[in-house]
Amino acid sequence: MVGNLIGLAGLAFGWRRSVLTWPAQLLAGAVLISVFLGGQVPGLIGKQVIVVVTAVWGWTQWNRGRRDTGEIEVRFAGWRQRAVLVLATAAGTAAVAALFNAFPKLSWNPLLDAYIFTGTLAAMYAQARGWVEFWFAWIAVDVISVPYSYAHGYVFSALTFTVYFVLVVAGLASWWTKARTVRTVPRAEGVAA
């Protein structure tokens, strides 16, 4: 429960584009790893390891961005960036699923575990880059994580992921509006593009 509540706080910070999202995600991931170690859920453990590692990287990215411009800027990814993100997620899912199939004790469902693991990495990478599309990546992960958590008896986690879904949709709307506003603001005359 504690890990999930910290995760909710991290989501709220991310919605507001606060750099505090990253230490909150790091702490939530560490707490949830300790919980999931007691169950046979390597996908959920792997997801939280990715959360912890990527939170450290995202934290540095957002701190650097904040120093450069004074705030965390959000934008839409380009079509090429989107294609690379989708293809890398698909390839990563296939590779991790192959690993889990080769070592069956690692996973009760190699494809779902691989999808959660790789989808989380894709979402956090996109968040660290400030891409609005990261919200869509989280939605795609939550669609699998909610029933996965219920199936393993982590009911509070599943309920939290359901609340995340609602907050993610609201965060998506906020970032979408912000990115569209930034994109449509006319540049001052004489300023290089």
C-alpha positions as CSV (number, residue, x, y, z in Angstrom):
1,M,0.0,0.0,0.0
2,V,2.8,2.4,0.9
3,G,4.6,1.8,-2.4
4,N,1.5,2.4,-4.4
5,L,0.6,5.6,-2.5
6,I,4.1,6.9,-3.2
7,G,3.6,5.9,-6.8
8,L,0.4,8.0,-6.9
9,A,2.3,11.0,-5.6
10,G,4.9,10.4,-8.3
11,L,2.2,10.4,-10.9
12,A,0.8,13.6,-9.5
13,F,4.2,15.3,-9.6
14,G,4.7,14.1,-13.2
15,W,1.3,15.5,-14.2
16,R,2.5,18.9,-12.8
17,R,5.9,18.5,-14.5
18,S,7.7,18.6,-11.2
19,V,11.1,17.0,-11.0
20,L,10.0,15.4,-7.7
21,T,8.2,12.8,-9.9
22,W,11.5,11.0,-10.2
23,P,12.5,10.5,-6.6
24,A,8.9,9.5,-5.8
25,Q,9.0,6.9,-8.6
26,L,12.4,5.7,-7.4
27,L,11.1,5.2,-3.8
28,A,7.9,3.6,-4.9
29,G,9.8,1.2,-7.1
30,A,12.1,0.2,-4.2
31,V,9.2,-0.4,-1.8
32,L,7.3,-2.4,-4.4
33,I,10.3,-4.6,-5.1
34,S,10.5,-5.6,-1.5
35,V,6.8,-6.5,-1.6
36,F,6.9,-8.5,-4.9
37,L,9.9,-10.5,-3.8
38,G,7.6,-12.6,-1.7
39,G,5.5,-13.7,-4.7
40,Q,6.4,-15.4,-7.9
41,V,5.9,-12.3,-10.1
42,P,9.1,-11.5,-11.9
43,G,7.3,-9.3,-14.4
44,L,6.2,-7.0,-11.6
45,I,9.6,-7.1,-10.0
46,G,11.3,-6.5,-13.3
47,K,8.9,-3.6,-13.9
48,Q,9.9,-2.0,-10.6
49,V,13.6,-2.5,-11.3
50,I,13.1,-0.6,-14.5
51,V,11.2,2.1,-12.6
52,V,14.1,2.5,-10.2
53,V,16.9,2.6,-12.8
54,T,15.0,4.8,-15.2
55,A,13.9,7.1,-12.4
56,V,17.6,7.9,-11.7
57,W,18.2,8.6,-15.4
58,G,14.9,10.6,-15.8
59,W,15.8,12.7,-12.7
60,T,19.1,13.7,-14.3
61,Q,17.4,14.5,-17.6
62,W,14.7,16.7,-16.0
63,N,17.2,18.5,-13.8
64,R,19.3,19.3,-16.9
65,G,16.2,20.5,-18.8
66,R,15.1,22.6,-15.9
67,R,18.5,24.2,-15.6
68,D,18.5,25.0,-19.4
69,T,15.0,26.5,-19.6
70,G,13.7,27.0,-16.0
71,E,10.9,24.5,-16.4
72,I,10.2,21.0,-17.7
73,E,9.2,21.4,-21.3
74,V,6.8,18.9,-22.9
75,R,6.3,18.2,-26.5
76,F,5.0,15.7,-29.0
77,A,7.4,13.1,-30.2
78,G,8.1,13.2,-34.0
79,W,6.7,10.4,-36.2
80,R,10.2,8.8,-36.4
81,Q,10.6,8.9,-32.6
82,R,7.2,7.3,-32.2
83,A,8.0,4.6,-34.7
84,V,11.3,3.8,-33.0
85,L,9.6,3.7,-29.6
86,V,7.0,1.3,-30.8
87,L,9.4,-0.9,-32.7
88,A,11.9,-0.9,-29.8
89,T,9.1,-1.9,-27.4
90,A,8.0,-4.7,-29.7
91,A,11.5,-6.0,-30.2
92,G,12.3,-5.7,-26.5
93,T,9.1,-7.5,-25.6
94,A,10.0,-10.4,-28.0
95,A,13.6,-10.6,-26.7
96,V,12.6,-10.6,-23.0
97,A,9.8,-13.1,-23.7
98,A,12.4,-15.3,-25.4
99,L,14.6,-15.0,-22.3
100,F,11.6,-15.9,-20.0
101,N,10.7,-18.9,-22.3
102,A,14.3,-20.1,-22.1
103,F,14.2,-19.9,-18.3
104,P,10.6,-20.9,-17.4
105,K,11.2,-20.3,-13.6
106,L,11.5,-16.6,-14.3
107,S,7.9,-16.2,-15.4
108,W,4.5,-17.8,-15.3
109,N,3.5,-15.9,-18.4
110,P,6.6,-14.9,-20.5
111,L,4.8,-12.7,-23.0
112,L,2.8,-10.7,-20.4
113,D,5.8,-10.3,-18.1
114,A,8.0,-9.2,-21.1
115,Y,5.3,-6.7,-22.2
116,I,5.0,-5.1,-18.7
117,F,8.8,-5.0,-18.4
118,T,9.5,-3.4,-21.8
119,G,6.4,-1.2,-21.8
120,T,7.4,0.3,-18.5
121,L,10.9,1.1,-19.9
122,A,9.3,2.7,-23.0
123,A,6.9,4.8,-20.9
124,M,9.6,6.1,-18.6
125,Y,12.0,6.8,-21.4
126,A,9.4,8.8,-23.2
127,Q,8.6,10.6,-19.9
128,A,12.2,11.5,-19.3
129,R,12.3,12.9,-22.9
130,G,9.2,15.0,-22.1
131,W,7.1,13.4,-24.8
132,V,3.3,13.6,-24.4
133,E,3.2,10.0,-25.8
134,F,4.5,8.6,-22.6
135,W,1.0,8.8,-21.2
136,F,-0.2,6.5,-24.0
137,A,2.6,4.1,-23.1
138,W,1.5,4.0,-19.5
139,I,-2.1,3.4,-20.5
140,A,-0.9,0.4,-22.6
141,V,1.0,-1.0,-19.6
142,D,-1.9,-0.4,-17.2
143,V,-4.3,-2.3,-19.4
144,I,-2.2,-5.4,-18.7
145,S,-0.9,-4.6,-15.2
146,V,-4.4,-4.3,-13.6
147,P,-5.6,-7.8,-14.4
148,Y,-2.1,-9.2,-13.9
149,S,-2.0,-7.8,-10.3
150,Y,-5.5,-9.1,-9.6
151,A,-4.5,-12.6,-10.8
152,H,-1.6,-12.7,-8.4
153,G,-3.6,-11.4,-5.4
154,Y,-2.1,-7.9,-5.3
155,V,-5.6,-6.4,-5.1
156,F,-4.5,-3.0,-3.7
157,S,-1.9,-2.7,-6.5
158,A,-4.6,-3.5,-9.0
159,L,-7.0,-0.9,-7.5
160,T,-4.1,1.6,-7.5
161,F,-3.4,0.9,-11.2
162,T,-7.1,1.5,-11.8
163,V,-6.8,4.9,-10.1
164,Y,-3.6,5.5,-12.1
165,F,-5.5,5.0,-15.3
166,V,-7.9,7.8,-14.4
167,L,-5.1,10.1,-13.4
168,V,-3.1,9.1,-16.5
169,V,-5.9,10.2,-18.7
170,A,-6.1,13.5,-16.9
171,G,-2.3,13.9,-17.1
172,L,-2.4,13.2,-20.8
173,A,-5.0,15.9,-21.3
174,S,-2.8,18.4,-19.3
175,W,0.4,17.6,-21.2
176,W,-1.4,17.5,-24.5
177,T,-2.8,21.0,-23.9
178,K,0.6,22.3,-22.7
179,A,2.4,20.9,-25.7
180,R,-0.1,22.3,-28.2
181,T,0.1,25.7,-26.5
182,V,3.9,25.7,-26.7
183,R,3.8,24.5,-30.4
184,T,1.3,27.2,-31.4
185,V,2.8,30.2,-29.6
186,P,4.3,32.5,-32.3
187,R,8.0,33.2,-32.1
188,A,9.2,36.7,-31.5
189,E,10.5,38.4,-34.7
190,G,14.2,38.0,-35.1
191,V,14.5,35.0,-32.9
192,A,16.2,32.0,-34.6
193,A,14.0,28.9,-34.8
